[in-house]
Amino acid sequence: MKPEELKTLLEGLISDWEGEVVEFKQAGNDFDTDKIGRYFSALCNEANLRDVERGWLVFGVDNQSRAVVGTAYRTEKERLNGLKQQIANDTEPGVTLRDIHVLDHPQGRVVLLEIPAAPLGIPIAWKGHYYARAGESLAPLGLDKLDEIRAQTLSADWTAQIVEGAGLDDLDPAALKRARDGFALKHANRFRSGEVAGWPDAVFLDKARINIHGQITRAALLLLGREESAHFLSPHPAQMTWRLEGPERAYQHFGPPFLLNTTALYQKIRNIQLRILPEDELLAREVSKYDQKIVMEALHNCIAHQDYRRNGRILVTETPDQLAFENEGSFFEGMPLDYLSGHKTPRRYRNPFLAQAMVELNMIDTMGYGIHEMFAGQARRFFPMPDYDLGDPQAVKMTLHGRVVDAAYSRALIQKTDLSLEDIQALDRVQKRLPLDEETVKHLKRAGLIEGRKPNYHVSAAIASAAETKAAYIKTRALDDGYYRELVLEFLKKFGHASRADIDQLLMQKLSDALDADQKVNKISNLITNLRRGGLIRNDGPKKAPRWVLVSARAE
């Protein structure tokens, strides 16, 4: 937000004063992070119940006089932004601040923490405890409010429905053990070592929010069900399919329990080590073709967001250089790049009950961070960014690259370690010859990251200067027009005349490779026109088949 917008926002919040979704604190030099976490949980939950998009925790305002008094809370920008990760670490499910705004008010510095509303159907806890507001005070989230939030989507959520006739015997023992281990790891700060292992199965499944009051849900069968229990979900196919395409072809289907079989599917993927040679280094960097964490994140996203009512399967297609992940159902909220920064938390989920169960079992690290983590993971490995194809309104396809597309891009990531994820995403579009908006182009050019002419931009030689890319850079670098004019004039002086085909043959291979064929033809036409208007050459033939010669003064 711009300063004047922040000032107007602050004035509005002060005018309305504290309620269930706004809290003011003086916070002189510091403020306890644990207390911030409790307010975060409370404001998330209250914003959800009041159907507003956000709540606010404001530092630098006296909550008695309503006056701006300023705060010295985390004046270092890096330390202030570090609060986002601290919040994400201890919230369940893991969400964090939408943004942190700093206003230099005439009466002092004000920090506004923008807090997202809890997603529909999913209350937010801080260190295992749910909080709410009682007037202007913190209070535990009562059972009435807890049930109100959880009931928001139960009737519409396919994964939350009770499965009649299914019991604990229909769950896979190995999957149950893995689920306990994941839950215990997720909640290591809440339960003593071994405590989770001692719970009866029914108690564990309720606490992990996989079952409802001891009854088996569809989510439980998807994640933990025996393979033969899939009939309970018929006609909805609970299935993931791995398919190999290329010189060799193969496929395999995987049913429940998804908690175990995602790993089994990953093990089918052919993952080798690749070598990338950085600039001015003798030792190559070795990276795996695919990072297991990124692949599992992509696969778990498919499971969490699949529209099971469409009777389709999750499909993972492996080709020599790519993995393509496809799931049924449109991208549910917003667009993929909305989540690039990691600051956006979706308000709605197609399968909130299943998504929360996967969070409890440590299958999904944080809600809203998955896309950010996949993009950041590819950047850390110097690989192209994932590509989302939303062309089919009833399906989502995400492609993960397992090779270097443009060595210049990879070397840029190796050499410039301070690039933002947004800049890396823009450079990725450059290497893939995808369109960029004018503002992004201007930013990349000012930063010296790209060169060339629209639409044929390329990574700047200043960062892509490896020996094998220098020749390619020279071919794409445009030379001065005077050089091309002299070539034409020297040709005419030597041979006396030239047709348009002669001039095209002379110049076409010498023009920048950043120009496409049509742009090269237009450039030569403009060059000939400039020479004619400048009195240096003239047409000594018919208009339809010009015969260019030097004017007499030049010939002498």
Number of C-alpha atoms within 10 A of each C-alpha: 10 8 13 11 11 18 16 10 14 20 12 11 17 18 10 10 15 18 17 22 28 23 23 22 17 23 20 15 12 13 15 8 12 14 11 16 22 23 26 31 32 31 31 31 33 27 23 24 20 12 12 14 15 21 27 23 20 25 27 26 26 17 17 9 8 15 13 20 19 23 20 18 19 16 14 10 9 9 11 14 14 12 19 19 13 14 23 20 17 20 22 26 26 21 32 30 24 18 14 16 15 18 20 13 17 10 12 14 19 27 25 19 22 21 27 28 29 30 24 21 24 24 27 29 25 24 18 15 14 20 26 27 21 13 11 14 13 17 15 15 22 12 9 8 16 19 13 14 22 16 14 16 20 17 10 13 16 20 26 23 18 17 17 10 9 17 15 16 10 19 23 20 14 13 20 21 14 15 25 21 17 18 23 23 17 19 19 12 12 12 13 10 12 10 9 20 14 11 13 9 16 18 15 20 23 15 17 20 22 30 24 17 12 16 19 26 23 24 26 28 29 24 28 27 29 20 18 13 20 21 11 17 14 10 13 16 17 26 20 25 16 20 19 19 12 10 7 8 10 10 13 11 14 19 22 25 26 25 21 19 19 20 14 12 19 16 11 14 18 12 14 10 10 15 12 17 16 18 18 9 8 8 11 12 15 12 16 14 20 24 15 14 12 19 19 18 18 22 22 20 19 24 26 25 21 25 24 22 13 13 14 19 23 22 20 26 17 23 19 14 14 16 21 20 22 24 26 24 20 18 20 15 13 10 11 16 14 16 19 21 17 22 18 20 23 19 16 15 20 22 23 25 26 26 24 25 25 27 22 25 24 19 21 22 21 20 21 22 21 20 22 19 20 22 25 21 16 19 23 13 19 22 25 25 22 19 15 18 14 15 10 11 11 13 17 21 20 19 19 24 21 21 16 16 15 18 19 25 24 23 21 25 21 20 13 10 10 9 13 13 16 14 16 21 19 22 29 22 18 21 19 13 13 13 14 15 8 10 8 14 20 12 13 18 15 11 11 14 22 23 22 18 14 13 14 17 23 26 26 21 21 12 19 25 19 18 10 12 15 14 12 14 21 13 15 22 20 17 13 8 11 9 9 16 18 11 14 21 20 12 18 19 15 9 10 14 19 19 15 15 10 14 18 16 11 15 17 15 11 15 21 18 19 21 20 12 11 8 12 20 15 10 17 19 14 12 17 19 13 14 16 17 11 10 12 18 24 20 17 15 12 8 8 6 12 16 17 22 24 25 15 10 9 13 14 7
